[in-house]
Amino acid sequence: MNEALATSWEKHLKNKDFKLKLLIGLSLLILLIPALPVFFDYIEQRKGVVLNDLLLNLLPAWNVSIPTFIIIWILVVFTLYRCVQNPAIFLLLLWSYLFLTMGRIVSLLLVPLDPPQQIIELKDPLSNLFYGSKFITKDLFFSGHTATLFTMYLCLQKKADRLFLLVGSIVIALLVLIQHVHYTMDVIAAFIFSYIFFKLGKRITELRFS
């Protein structure tokens, strides 16, 4: 960690408001992550509805797990690098992601769906750590991969960074449709809900806690 970076974090951590929001956000994330495999196992056991998706009916089902995995994790590592450089981005992404994750839990509970008929297993060993040992097929409404990347795009500041993440989130949205792991409405809703949860995250980071 170079001197300028250390100074930036030191300055932010001396701010009681920033420190409190950071501690609360990290604590909530630590509590939330272990519960996710249990939740996804529950929704996997539940009976849902199969949708007649006109776009998926036109798209042949292809296994694009490898490019999907590569693109996602290049974008994630890049965004985390920017978060390390800028504590304000880290805090904004932390709270936006918390709202996003909790929002997805609610939406998955309210919209029980069975997967598209031509679904192909998406093999992503890193993402699957959040799901448990098996491939989850009913994690559908709304697309977590798409929403997470679009949230990262919203949180970044530099124009080139934002363009990089925007293009990446659109590409991933297309790839999960090609692999038939989501319905079209899952992907469209991901962009809408991630914007809403980003605004909530931004609101929290702008409020004074102390």
Buried (B, 14 or more C-beta within 10 A) or exposed (E): EEEEEEEBBEEBEEEEEBBEBBEBBEEBBEEBEEEBBEBBBEBBEEEBEEBEBEEBEEBEBEEBBEEBBEBBEEBBEBBBEBBBBBBBBBBBBBBBBBBBBBBBBEBBEEBBBBBBEBBBBBEBEEBBEBBBEEBBBBBBBBBBBBBBBBBBBBBBEEEEBBEBBBBBBBBBBBBBBBBBBBBBBBBBBBBEBBBEBBEBBBEBBEEEEE
